[in-house]
Amino acid sequence: MPKTFAIIKERKNPPDRRVVFSPEKCREVIKQFPDARIIVEASDVRIFPDDAYRQAGFEVMEDVSAADVMLGVKEVPVDALIPNKKYFYFSHTIKKQPYNRKLLKAMLNKNIEMFDHETIVDETNHRLIGFGYYAGLVGAYNGFRGLGLRDKLFVLPKVENLPDLEAVKAELDKITLPNLKIILSGTGKVARGAKEILDHLKIREVTDAEYLSKEFSEPVYCLIDVAEYNKRKDGAEFNKQEFYTDPSNYESDFMKYAKVSDVFFTGHFYGNGAPYLFTKEDAKNPDFKINFVADISCDVDGPVACTLRASTIADPFYGYDPKTESETAFDAPGAIAVMAVDNLPCELPKDASEGFGDMFLENVIPAFFNGDKDGILQRARITTEDGKLTPRFAYLKEYVEIAS
């Protein structure tokens, strides 16, 4: 099994400052696995400078082709791929994303073994690695920042201008919220991050029944799962297993929340074929009361009708005019304000990198030294060393063949 790991330079634009392992985490890897060796590709964008790695005892070099395993975050440009290596990064290919067809094709041509962070799952197919929790934290903060700006309530600084999560929370301690009703969807890592921000602001969490039936004299929020915002078309009882397997017998029941909510934070995972939470028609309904959506999940032109496009860290907010179904100024009268940044964890690179490194060390690194006894690498591997798709990802065959 390979023993030399390289922390590779992020080459995508705009620059991503995150990294798989901080200098401190690299030391932990070596401590736990003395047979491992880590080298670092020189980079001027990483949140931890090259010198921090040198001081931790790691070699920083321009050429890391001596390594067996390349550890990155974002897509690697085709011309920077080193043949016959193992690569870990978010390739954005497993949903057949058209813009990365050529990247997957190039990895097959270069006999690269590709392991996508998204495909690192346990035996029940639950993801073990990700930045979702940090997306939730930053997305919820951005939601309140946008609300403050639009309604001229308070001014919060951008997360990217703050050093860490502690500083983010310190800024939230300075604001006072009006009487709002906030809905938060989801039960995974994204929702957990968003919930942490809501709880830090001491916003009271109320039950579904209370939220739908009562008026409050303070800000409150309600956390909802798929079973709460979907219902069977025939009125029968909701069956979660059936819903996940075949959602065609279900329809959205989100409108009951839209009628009583001011703000919607999305932390849900949207599965293909599931009912949209709310449609463009729903948003036209005079009873539709939501006027601010922080779409952390950011499925464009999908289950949240007002998410027309992903927004950017530089320009995070826009407006959706339900009448014309088109984009407008985020503070335009009658508009739903939208925050739909699709790379939120980039705003908190230090905390996000440290958290990611914890997960990667716990779930992935041991597999290189225990013969992959839990099947982590086997399940995650998309391409083989002889330029083929693995059986698990054979469904990508046609997608790759289009890339000529």
C-alpha positions in Angstrom: 0.0 0.0 0.0 1.3 3.5 -0.8 2.8 5.5 2.0 3.7 8.9 0.6 1.0 11.5 0.6 1.2 15.0 -1.1 -0.8 18.0 0.0 -1.3 19.5 -3.5 -1.7 23.1 -4.5 -5.2 24.3 -5.3 -5.2 25.6 -8.9 -8.9 26.4 -9.5 -10.1 30.0 -9.9 -11.3 31.8 -7.8 -8.6 30.5 -5.4 -9.7 28.1 -2.7 -7.7 28.5 0.5 -8.9 25.2 2.1 -6.6 22.2 2.5 -7.1 18.5 3.5 -4.6 18.6 6.3 -3.3 21.6 8.4 0.4 21.4 9.5 -0.8 20.2 13.0 -3.0 17.5 11.4 0.0 16.3 9.3 1.9 15.7 12.5 -1.0 13.7 13.9 -1.0 11.5 10.8 2.7 10.7 11.2 2.3 10.1 14.9 -0.6 7.6 14.3 1.0 6.1 11.2 4.8 6.2 11.4 5.1 4.5 8.0 3.4 7.5 6.3 5.3 10.3 4.7 3.8 13.7 3.8 5.2 16.2 1.4 3.6 19.6 0.6 3.4 21.3 -2.8 4.3 25.0 -2.5 1.3 27.3 -2.5 0.7 31.0 -2.0 -3.1 30.7 -1.6 -3.4 28.1 1.2 -4.8 29.3 4.6 -1.7 27.8 6.3 1.5 29.2 4.7 4.3 27.0 3.4 6.4 28.1 6.4 3.9 26.6 8.9 4.4 23.2 7.2 8.2 23.6 7.3 8.1 24.5 10.9 6.0 21.4 11.6 8.7 19.4 10.0 7.4 18.8 6.5 9.2 19.3 3.2 7.6 21.9 0.9 8.5 21.5 -2.8 7.6 22.7 -6.2 7.4 19.1 -7.6 5.5 16.5 -5.6 5.5 13.8 -8.3 7.4 11.5 -5.9 4.2 11.0 -3.9 1.8 8.1 -4.4 -1.4 9.8 -3.1 -2.4 13.3 -4.0 -4.7 15.1 -1.5 -6.6 18.1 -2.8 -9.9 19.9 -2.3 -11.2 21.2 -5.7 -10.9 19.9 -9.2 -7.4 19.5 -10.6 -6.9 21.1 -14.0 -6.3 18.4 -16.7 -2.7 19.6 -17.5 -1.7 19.4 -13.8 -2.7 15.8 -13.4 0.2 13.5 -12.8 -0.3 10.0 -14.5 -0.4 6.7 -12.5 -1.2 8.3 -9.1 -4.1 8.1 -6.6 -6.0 11.4 -6.3 -8.5 12.6 -3.7 -10.5 15.7 -4.4 -14.1 16.9 -5.2 -14.2 16.0 -8.9 -17.9 17.0 -9.5 -18.3 14.2 -12.0 -20.5 11.6 -10.3 -23.7 13.3 -11.2 -22.5 13.5 -14.8 -21.7 17.2 -14.6 -21.1 18.3 -18.2 -18.3 20.8 -17.3 -16.1 18.1 -15.9 -16.5 15.3 -18.5 -13.1 16.0 -19.9 -11.5 15.8 -16.4 -12.8 12.3 -15.8 -11.8 11.2 -19.3 -8.3 12.6 -18.7 -8.0 10.6 -15.4 -8.9 7.4 -17.3 -6.4 8.2 -20.0 -3.6 8.9 -17.5 -4.4 5.7 -15.5 -5.2 7.7 -12.4 -7.1 6.1 -9.5 -9.7 8.7 -8.5 -11.3 8.8 -5.1 -13.9 11.5 -4.7 -14.4 13.0 -1.2 -18.1 12.7 -2.0 -17.8 8.9 -2.6 -16.2 8.2 0.7 -19.1 6.4 2.4 -19.7 3.7 5.0 -21.3 0.4 4.3 -24.8 2.0 4.6 -23.8 4.6 2.0 -23.6 7.5 4.4 -21.0 10.1 3.5 -18.1 10.2 5.9 -16.3 13.3 4.6 -17.5 16.8 3.8 -17.7 20.5 4.5 -21.5 20.5 5.0 -21.3 21.6 8.6 -19.3 24.6 7.7 -21.6 25.5 4.8 -24.4 25.5 7.4 -22.6 27.8 9.8 -21.6 30.3 7.1 -24.9 30.1 5.3 -27.0 30.9 8.3 -24.6 33.7 9.3 -24.9 35.1 5.7 -28.7 34.8 6.0 -28.7 37.1 9.0 -26.2 39.4 7.4 -28.5 39.8 4.3 -31.5 40.3 6.5 -29.6 43.1 8.4 -28.6 44.8 5.2 -32.0 44.5 3.5 -34.1 45.7 6.4 -31.4 48.2 7.7 -31.4 46.5 11.1 -27.6 46.0 11.6 -24.4 45.5 9.7 -22.5 42.3 10.0 -19.0 41.9 8.4 -18.4 39.3 5.7 -17.2 35.9 7.1 -14.2 35.9 4.8 -12.9 39.0 6.6 -13.1 37.2 10.0 -10.3 34.9 11.2 -12.4 32.0 12.5 -15.7 30.7 13.9 -15.1 32.2 17.3 -14.9 35.7 15.6 -18.1 34.9 13.6 -20.0 34.1 16.8 -18.6 37.2 18.5 -20.1 39.4 15.7 -23.5 37.7 16.2 -23.4 38.6 19.9 -23.7 42.3 18.9 -27.0 42.1 17.0 -30.6 42.1 18.0 -33.2 40.3 15.9 -36.8 41.4 15.4 -39.7 39.1 15.9 -39.2 36.5 13.1 -40.4 33.1 12.3 -37.6 31.0 10.8 -37.9 27.6 9.2 -34.9 25.3 8.9 -35.0 22.2 6.7 -32.8 19.1 7.0 -31.3 16.8 9.5 -27.7 16.4 8.3 -24.4 18.2 8.7 -25.6 21.4 6.9 -28.7 21.7 9.1 -26.5 21.0 12.2 -24.2 23.9 11.3 -27.1 26.3 10.6 -28.8 25.2 13.9 -25.6 26.0 15.8 -25.9 29.7 14.6 -29.6 29.9 15.5 -28.9 28.4 18.9 -26.0 30.8 19.4 -28.3 33.7 18.8 -30.6 32.2 21.5 -33.5 32.0 19.1 -36.1 29.7 20.7 -36.7 26.4 18.9 -40.4 25.4 18.9 -42.3 22.3 17.9 -43.9 21.9 14.6 -47.4 22.1 16.1 -46.6 25.3 18.0 -44.9 26.9 15.0 -47.9 26.3 12.7 -50.6 27.4 15.2 -49.2 30.1 17.4 -48.1 33.7 17.2 -44.9 34.7 19.1 -43.5 37.9 20.6 -39.9 36.8 20.1 -37.9 35.2 17.2 -38.5 31.5 16.9 -37.4 28.7 14.6 -38.7 25.2 13.7 -36.5 22.4 12.3 -38.3 20.3 9.7 -37.5 16.9 8.1 -38.7 15.3 4.9 -41.6 13.8 6.7 -42.9 17.2 7.8 -42.7 19.0 4.4 -43.9 16.1 2.2 -47.1 14.1 2.3 -48.6 11.1 0.4 -50.9 12.1 -2.4 -53.5 9.6 -1.2 -53.4 10.9 2.4 -51.9 7.6 3.8 -49.1 7.7 6.4 -45.7 9.0 5.4 -43.1 6.2 4.9 -39.6 7.4 4.9 -38.1 4.3 3.3 -40.6 4.4 0.5 -40.1 8.1 0.1 -36.3 7.7 -0.4 -36.8 4.7 -2.7 -39.6 6.1 -4.9 -41.0 9.5 -4.1 -43.5 9.5 -6.9 -46.5 8.9 -4.5 -45.6 12.1 -2.6 -46.2 15.8 -3.0 -44.9 18.9 -1.2 -46.6 19.9 2.1 -44.3 22.9 2.5 -47.0 25.6 1.9 -48.3 25.3 5.5 -44.8 26.6 6.6 -44.6 29.2 3.8 -47.8 30.8 5.1 -46.5 31.5 8.6 -42.7 32.0 8.0 -40.6 35.1 7.3 -37.3 33.4 6.7 -36.3 30.0 5.2 -32.9 28.4 5.8 -32.4 25.3 3.6 -30.2 22.5 5.0 -31.9 19.6 3.3 -30.6 17.1 0.9 -32.7 17.0 -2.3 -33.0 13.6 -4.0 -33.7 13.3 -7.7 -37.5 12.9 -8.3 -38.6 14.2 -4.9 -41.3 16.8 -4.9 -40.1 20.5 -5.1 -40.5 22.2 -1.7 -42.1 25.2 -3.4 -42.7 26.0 -7.1 -42.8 29.3 -9.0 -46.6 29.0 -8.8 -46.5 28.5 -5.0 -44.4 31.7 -4.6 -47.2 33.7 -6.4 -49.8 32.6 -3.9 -50.9 35.6 -1.8 -50.6 33.5 1.3 -46.9 32.8 0.6 -45.2 34.8 3.4 -41.5 33.9 3.2 -39.4 37.0 2.0 -35.9 35.8 2.7 -34.3 32.5 1.6 -30.8 31.5 2.6 -30.5 28.5 0.2 -27.5 26.8 1.7 -28.3 23.6 -0.2 -28.3 25.6 -3.4 -30.0 23.4 -6.0 -30.3 25.8 -8.9 -33.6 25.9 -10.8 -34.9 23.1 -8.6 -36.8 22.5 -5.3 -36.6 26.1 -4.1 -38.2 28.2 -6.8 -36.5 31.5 -6.0 -32.9 30.0 -6.5 -32.4 31.1 -10.1 -28.6 30.8 -9.9 -25.7 30.3 -7.5 -24.5 33.6 -6.0 -20.9 34.4 -5.1 -18.9 35.2 -2.0 -18.2 38.6 -3.5 -21.9 39.3 -4.3 -24.0 36.9 -2.2 -27.5 38.3 -2.5 -30.1 38.8 -5.2 -33.8 39.2 -5.4 -36.5 37.0 -6.9 -39.7 38.7 -8.2 -42.5 36.0 -7.8 -44.8 37.9 -10.3 -42.3 37.9 -13.2 -40.4 34.8 -12.1 -37.2 36.7 -12.7 -34.2 38.2 -10.9 -34.4 41.7 -9.3 -32.6 43.7 -6.7 -32.4 41.9 -3.4 -34.1 44.7 -1.6 -36.8 45.4 -4.2 -40.3 45.8 -2.8 -42.2 42.5 -3.0 -39.1 40.5 -3.8 -37.9 37.4 -2.0 -34.3 38.0 -1.1 -32.0 35.1 -1.9 -28.6 34.0 -0.6 -27.4 31.1 -2.7 -23.6 31.0 -2.4 -22.5 27.5 -3.5 -19.0 27.5 -1.9 -19.8 28.7 1.6 -17.0 26.8 3.5 -14.4 28.7 1.5 -15.3 31.7 3.7 -14.1 29.9 6.8 -11.0 28.1 5.4 -9.1 27.6 8.7 -12.0 26.0 10.7 -13.3 24.1 7.6 -9.8 22.7 6.9 -9.2 21.6 10.5 -12.6 19.9 10.6 -12.1 18.2 7.3 -8.7 17.0 8.4 -10.2 15.4 11.5 -12.7 13.4 9.3 -10.1 12.4 6.7 -7.6 11.2 9.3 -10.3 9.2 11.2 -12.0 7.7 8.2 -9.6 7.4 5.3 -5.9 7.3 6.3 -6.3 4.1 8.3 -7.5 2.3 5.2 -4.0 2.7 3.6 -2.5 0.8 6.6 -5.0 -1.8 7.5 -5.5 -3.4 4.0 -8.7 -1.3 3.6 -10.5 -3.8 5.9 -13.7 -1.7 6.0 -13.9 -1.3 2.3 -13.6 2.5 2.4 -11.2 2.8 -0.5 -12.9 0.1 -2.5 -16.3 1.9 -2.3 -14.8 5.3 -3.0 -12.7 4.4 -6.0 -14.2 5.7 -9.3 -11.4 4.8 -11.7 -8.7 2.1 -11.8 -5.0 2.2 -12.3 -5.5 0.6 -15.8 -7.8 3.4 -17.0 -11.2 1.8 -16.4 -14.3 2.8 -14.4 -15.0 0.6 -11.3 -18.2 -1.4 -11.4 -19.8 0.9 -8.8 -19.3 3.8 -11.2 -19.8 2.0 -14.5 -23.0 4.2 -15.0 -20.6 7.0 -16.0 -19.4 5.1 -19.1 -21.6 7.0 -21.6 -21.0 10.3 -19.9 -17.2 9.9 -20.4 -17.5 8.7 -23.9 -19.2 11.9 -25.0 -16.0 13.7 -24.0 -13.9 13.5 -27.1 
